[in-house]
Amino acid sequence: MDGYLRGDVVRVGGDARQRFHDSRGYGRPAGGNEIELSRVEAAHLLFRGDLDAVDGRGFREFFVSATAERERFALRFLVYVDLRERGFYLSPAREGWPGVQGDPDYDYVVYPRGKGPYDGVAEYRVRIVGERRSVAAADLPRNVLAVVDEESEITYLDVDRYEFEGRTDYDPPESLEAELLDDRAICWDAPDDLYERGFYGQPFSARTGTIDDALQLSLVEAAALAAQGVLTIGDGDDDGGGDDGDIADGEDGDGGFDAVVARGRAVEGERFDRRLRVYRALRERRVVPKTGFKFGADFRTYAEVESVENLGHSECLIRVVTPDHEFAPRDLALDVRLAGGVRKRMVFALTDANGGIDWISVARLTP
């Protein structure tokens, strides 16, 4: 059986509709028993030996030609073959093809096993990239990213929005005082429950066993408490305060908030603003964020803290990025692999200039 290239589709006649489309989900009907195939579908049928030739060309000649003419054709072919071998029917994300609506930002619609193009159900929508092609954070697909590495191995990443819902029932007291020192603040007379139940800071006693009531607060913790109006900062080595910009979400920085923000910006630049915004958003959701440094992230999170003595494992790792941040697929895979290795979910907090946060979860997927 032969096919013929017509524009950007391969037309096949004979009993092609029954043989390829109706029974195996290839292509789309073109009238009578004929069907139209995308080039990838045609290449797969040539590869399997189900088609003899397209315009007289066998698999090798057709594949080489299509790869030269179509960007990412080889990558899309590899993913198509892999998903077919896993037992899925799938359609190219092209206007007029089954399961495709509007202007798709993905490459394939993949149907649940046992279903095909006209059952009205999609299992995955897959976008394909090579390992050396960066992906902007805001452009991550809201379904599946298939990364093809240099040895043609494929890693599937499940990408979706994430909502934090915490259950930590704690509100800090309203009369805290701290002293700003270097890149942290010290609350010398901290109430026990600020750490034990709120999981704020790190006690000196955990390291030295000598100063039981002193609590070291990170700059984001101190700024968040100051913005709430419950912490007053005494700054013995004041660096001049600063404009709180949009970071306080309209608050005026009373009680030393401006000084903490200025110190944070001096320590880590504009990243401090974004990390503080994320920290405050999590606390507002009753989620407890702590540093994620040991995991190479900005924060690790606890949905429910009743007491530090009975603390469970953190559930998520968070990396704070801007929407225009460019992910190298290799780095993305590394973050996801590390999070999975310590039984956590990897979440990226996309913070925009207007104060909005888009929470994006990324995890490994085995289709």
C-alpha positions as CSV (number, residue, x, y, z in Angstrom):
1,M,0.0,0.0,0.0
2,D,1.3,3.4,-1.0
3,G,0.7,6.9,0.2
4,Y,0.9,10.3,-1.6
5,L,2.0,13.6,-0.2
6,R,-0.6,16.3,-0.7
7,G,0.4,19.6,0.8
8,D,1.2,18.8,4.4
9,V,-0.7,15.4,4.6
10,V,-0.2,12.0,3.3
11,R,-3.3,10.5,1.6
12,V,-3.8,6.8,1.5
13,G,-6.6,5.0,-0.4
14,G,-7.7,1.4,-0.8
15,D,-9.0,0.0,2.5
16,A,-6.9,2.6,4.6
17,R,-9.9,3.9,6.6
18,Q,-10.8,0.5,7.9
19,R,-7.3,-0.8,8.2
20,F,-5.6,2.2,9.8
21,H,-8.1,4.7,11.1
22,D,-11.2,2.7,12.3
23,S,-9.2,-0.1,13.9
24,R,-6.0,1.6,15.0
25,G,-6.7,5.4,15.3
26,Y,-4.4,6.7,12.6
27,G,-5.2,9.9,10.7
28,R,-8.6,11.3,9.8
29,P,-11.2,10.3,7.2
30,A,-10.8,12.0,3.8
31,G,-13.9,10.7,2.1
32,G,-14.8,7.1,1.1
33,N,-12.2,4.7,2.3
34,E,-9.3,7.2,2.0
35,I,-7.6,8.8,5.0
36,E,-5.2,11.7,5.6
37,L,-2.1,11.1,7.7
38,S,0.2,13.5,9.3
39,R,3.9,13.0,8.3
40,V,4.7,11.5,11.7
41,E,1.8,9.0,11.3
42,A,2.9,8.1,7.8
43,A,6.5,7.7,9.0
44,H,5.4,5.3,11.7
45,L,3.4,3.2,9.3
46,L,6.4,3.1,6.9
47,F,8.6,2.2,9.9
48,R,6.3,-0.7,10.8
49,G,6.0,-1.9,7.1
50,D,2.3,-1.2,7.0
51,L,2.9,1.3,4.2
52,D,5.2,0.4,1.4
53,A,6.1,3.9,0.2
54,V,5.1,7.6,0.1
55,D,5.6,9.0,-3.4
56,G,8.0,6.1,-4.0
57,R,10.1,6.7,-0.9
58,G,10.6,4.2,1.8
59,F,11.0,4.9,5.5
60,R,14.6,6.1,5.3
61,E,14.1,8.5,2.5
62,F,10.8,9.8,3.8
63,F,12.2,10.2,7.4
64,V,15.3,12.1,6.2
65,S,13.3,14.4,4.0
66,A,10.7,15.2,6.7
67,T,13.4,15.8,9.3
68,A,15.1,18.3,7.0
69,E,11.8,20.1,6.3
70,R,10.0,20.0,9.7
71,E,11.4,21.4,13.0
72,R,11.6,18.7,15.7
73,F,10.3,16.0,13.4
74,A,12.8,13.4,14.6
75,L,11.9,14.2,18.3
76,R,8.2,14.0,17.6
77,F,8.6,10.7,15.7
78,L,10.5,9.2,18.7
79,V,7.8,10.2,21.1
80,Y,5.0,9.0,18.8
81,V,6.7,5.6,18.5
82,D,7.2,5.4,22.3
83,L,3.6,6.2,23.1
84,R,2.3,3.8,20.4
85,E,4.4,1.0,21.9
86,R,3.0,1.8,25.3
87,G,-0.5,1.0,23.9
88,F,-1.9,4.5,23.3
89,Y,-3.7,6.0,20.3
90,L,-2.7,9.6,19.7
91,S,-3.4,12.4,17.2
92,P,-1.2,15.3,16.1
93,A,-2.3,18.6,17.6
94,R,-3.2,20.2,14.3
95,E,-6.3,22.2,13.3
96,G,-9.0,19.9,11.9
97,W,-7.5,16.7,13.6
98,P,-9.6,14.8,16.1
99,G,-9.5,16.1,19.7
100,V,-7.9,19.4,18.8
101,Q,-9.6,22.7,19.5
102,G,-8.3,26.3,19.0
103,D,-4.6,26.9,18.6
104,P,-2.9,24.1,20.5
105,D,0.4,24.7,22.4
106,Y,1.2,21.0,22.5
107,D,2.2,18.3,19.9
108,Y,-0.1,15.4,20.6
109,V,-3.5,14.5,22.0
110,V,-3.1,11.1,23.7
111,Y,-6.2,9.0,24.4
112,P,-6.8,6.6,27.3
113,R,-5.9,3.0,26.5
114,G,-8.7,1.4,24.8
115,K,-10.1,4.6,23.4
116,G,-9.5,6.5,20.2
117,P,-9.8,9.9,18.5
118,Y,-13.6,10.1,18.5
119,D,-14.4,9.0,22.0
120,G,-14.1,12.6,23.3
121,V,-11.7,11.8,26.1
122,A,-8.0,12.8,26.3
123,E,-5.6,11.2,28.7
124,Y,-2.6,13.6,28.0
125,R,-1.7,16.5,25.9
126,V,2.0,16.3,25.2
127,R,4.5,18.9,24.3
128,I,8.0,17.8,23.1
129,V,11.4,19.4,23.6
130,G,14.9,18.3,23.2
131,E,17.2,18.4,26.2
132,R,19.1,21.5,24.9
133,R,16.0,23.6,24.2
134,S,15.1,25.9,27.1
135,V,11.4,26.4,28.1
136,A,10.1,29.6,29.7
137,A,8.4,29.0,33.0
138,A,5.2,30.7,31.8
139,D,5.2,28.5,28.8
140,L,5.3,25.2,30.6
141,P,2.4,23.1,29.2
142,R,-0.4,22.3,31.7
143,N,-0.2,18.6,31.1
144,V,2.8,16.6,29.9
145,L,6.3,17.7,28.8
146,A,8.2,15.0,26.9
147,V,12.0,15.7,27.0
148,V,14.1,13.7,24.5
149,D,17.7,13.5,25.4
150,E,20.8,13.1,23.2
151,E,20.6,9.3,23.4
152,S,16.9,9.4,22.3
153,E,15.7,8.4,25.8
154,I,12.4,10.1,26.7
155,T,11.5,11.6,30.1
156,Y,7.9,12.5,30.7
157,L,7.1,15.3,33.2
158,D,3.6,15.9,34.5
159,V,3.0,19.7,34.7
160,D,-0.1,21.2,36.4
161,R,-1.3,24.0,38.6
162,Y,-1.1,23.4,42.3
163,E,-3.1,24.8,45.2
164,F,-1.7,24.9,48.7
165,E,-4.2,24.1,51.5
166,G,-2.7,24.2,55.0
167,R,-4.1,23.2,58.3
168,T,-1.6,24.8,60.7
169,D,-3.7,26.5,63.4
170,Y,-1.4,29.1,64.9
171,D,-1.3,32.9,65.0
172,P,1.8,34.6,66.4
173,P,1.5,36.8,69.5
174,E,1.3,40.6,68.9
175,S,4.1,41.9,70.9
176,L,7.4,40.4,69.6
177,E,10.7,42.3,69.5
178,A,13.8,41.4,67.6
179,E,17.2,42.8,66.8
180,L,18.4,42.9,63.2
181,L,22.0,41.5,63.0
182,D,23.8,40.7,59.8
183,D,21.5,38.4,57.7
184,R,19.1,37.4,60.4
185,A,17.0,38.8,63.3
186,I,17.3,37.7,66.9
187,C,14.2,37.5,69.1
188,W,15.9,37.4,72.5
189,D,12.8,36.7,74.6
190,A,10.7,34.6,72.2
191,P,7.7,32.8,73.6
192,D,8.1,29.0,73.4
193,D,5.1,28.5,71.0
194,L,6.6,30.8,68.3
195,Y,8.9,28.0,67.5
196,E,7.2,25.0,69.0
197,R,3.8,25.6,67.4
198,G,4.4,28.2,64.7
199,F,7.7,26.8,63.6
200,Y,9.2,30.2,63.2
201,G,13.0,30.5,63.4
202,Q,15.6,28.4,65.0
203,P,16.4,28.4,68.7
204,F,20.0,29.0,69.9
205,S,19.4,26.2,72.4
206,A,19.1,23.7,69.5
207,R,22.8,24.4,68.9
208,T,24.4,25.5,72.2
209,G,22.0,24.5,75.0
210,T,22.6,27.8,76.8
211,I,20.2,30.6,75.7
212,D,16.8,29.0,76.0
213,D,14.5,31.9,74.9
214,A,16.5,33.3,72.0
215,L,15.2,32.6,68.5
216,Q,17.0,33.3,65.3
217,L,14.6,34.4,62.5
218,S,15.5,34.4,58.9
219,L,15.0,37.7,57.1
220,V,11.9,36.5,55.3
221,E,10.4,35.3,58.6
222,A,11.2,38.6,60.3
223,A,9.8,40.7,57.4
224,A,6.6,38.6,57.3
225,L,6.0,39.0,61.1
226,A,6.9,42.8,60.9
227,A,4.4,43.2,58.0
228,Q,1.7,41.6,60.1
229,G,2.4,44.2,62.8
230,V,3.3,41.6,65.4
231,L,7.1,42.1,65.4
232,T,9.1,45.3,66.2
233,I,12.7,45.4,64.9
234,G,15.5,47.1,66.8
235,D,18.3,47.7,64.3
236,G,21.7,48.2,66.0
237,D,23.5,48.5,62.7
238,D,20.8,50.2,60.6
239,D,21.6,50.3,56.9
240,G,19.2,53.1,56.2
241,G,15.8,51.4,55.7
242,G,14.4,51.4,52.3
243,D,11.4,51.6,50.0
244,D,9.2,48.6,50.6
245,G,7.9,48.7,47.0
246,D,5.0,46.3,46.3
247,I,6.3,43.6,48.6
248,A,4.2,44.4,51.6
249,D,1.0,44.3,49.5
250,G,0.1,47.8,50.6
251,E,1.5,47.8,54.2
252,D,3.6,50.6,55.4
253,G,6.5,48.7,57.0
254,D,5.9,50.0,60.6
255,G,7.9,48.3,63.3
256,G,11.1,48.0,61.2
257,F,9.6,46.3,58.2
258,D,11.5,48.7,55.9
259,A,14.8,47.9,57.5
260,V,14.4,44.2,57.2
261,V,13.4,44.5,53.5
262,A,16.4,46.8,52.9
263,R,18.7,44.2,54.6
264,G,17.2,41.4,52.6
265,R,17.7,43.2,49.3
266,A,21.3,44.0,50.3
267,V,21.9,40.3,51.0
268,E,20.2,38.7,47.9
269,G,18.9,41.5,45.6
270,E,15.4,41.5,44.1
271,R,15.0,37.8,44.8
272,F,14.2,38.7,48.4
273,D,11.0,40.5,47.3
274,R,9.8,37.5,45.4
275,R,10.7,35.0,48.1
276,L,9.0,37.1,50.8
277,R,5.9,37.4,48.7
278,V,5.8,33.6,48.3
279,Y,6.5,33.1,52.0
280,R,3.6,35.3,53.1
281,A,1.2,33.7,50.6
282,L,2.0,30.3,52.1
283,R,1.5,31.5,55.6
284,E,-1.8,33.0,54.7
285,R,-2.8,29.5,53.4
286,R,-1.9,28.1,56.8
287,V,1.1,26.3,55.3
288,V,4.5,26.6,57.1
289,P,7.5,27.3,54.8
290,K,11.0,26.7,56.0
291,T,14.3,27.0,54.1
292,G,14.8,24.4,51.4
293,F,18.6,25.1,51.1
294,K,19.6,21.5,51.9
295,F,17.5,20.4,48.9
296,G,18.7,23.1,46.6
297,A,15.3,24.9,46.7
298,D,14.0,28.1,48.3
299,F,11.5,26.5,50.7
300,R,10.2,23.2,52.0
301,T,6.7,23.2,53.2
302,Y,4.6,21.6,56.0
303,A,0.8,21.6,55.5
304,E,0.1,21.0,59.2
305,V,2.3,21.7,62.2
306,E,0.9,20.9,65.7
307,S,4.2,20.9,67.4
308,V,7.9,20.7,66.3
309,E,8.4,17.7,68.6
310,N,5.9,15.7,66.5
311,L,6.8,17.2,63.2
312,G,6.2,15.1,60.1
313,H,8.0,15.2,56.8
314,S,7.7,18.2,54.6
315,E,5.5,17.6,51.5
316,C,6.8,20.1,48.9
317,L,9.9,21.8,47.7
318,I,9.4,25.3,46.2
319,R,11.7,27.2,43.8
320,V,10.7,30.8,43.3
321,V,11.1,32.1,39.7
322,T,9.8,34.8,37.4
323,P,7.4,33.9,34.6
324,D,10.1,34.6,32.0
325,H,12.6,32.3,33.7
326,E,14.1,29.9,31.2
327,F,14.3,26.3,32.3
328,A,16.9,24.1,30.9
329,P,15.2,20.7,30.6
330,R,18.2,19.1,32.3
331,D,17.9,21.4,35.4
332,L,14.1,20.8,35.4
333,A,14.6,17.1,35.4
334,L,17.3,17.4,38.2
335,D,14.9,19.4,40.5
336,V,12.1,16.9,39.9
337,R,14.3,13.9,40.4
338,L,15.7,15.3,43.7
339,A,12.2,16.1,45.0
340,G,11.0,12.6,44.1
341,G,14.0,11.0,45.7
342,V,13.1,12.6,49.1
343,R,9.4,11.9,48.6
344,K,8.4,15.5,48.0
345,R,6.5,17.4,45.3
346,M,8.4,19.9,43.2
347,V,6.5,23.2,42.9
348,F,7.6,26.3,41.1
349,A,6.2,29.7,42.3
350,L,6.0,32.0,39.3
351,T,5.9,35.5,40.8
352,D,5.1,38.4,38.4
353,A,5.7,42.1,38.8
354,N,2.1,42.7,39.9
355,G,2.3,40.5,42.9
356,G,0.6,37.5,41.4
357,I,1.8,33.9,42.1
358,D,1.2,31.0,39.8
359,W,2.0,27.7,41.5
360,I,3.2,25.0,39.0
361,S,3.7,21.4,40.1
362,V,6.1,19.2,38.1
363,A,6.6,15.5,38.6
364,R,7.9,12.5,36.7
365,L,5.3,10.6,34.8
366,T,5.3,7.0,33.5
367,P,2.5,6.9,30.8
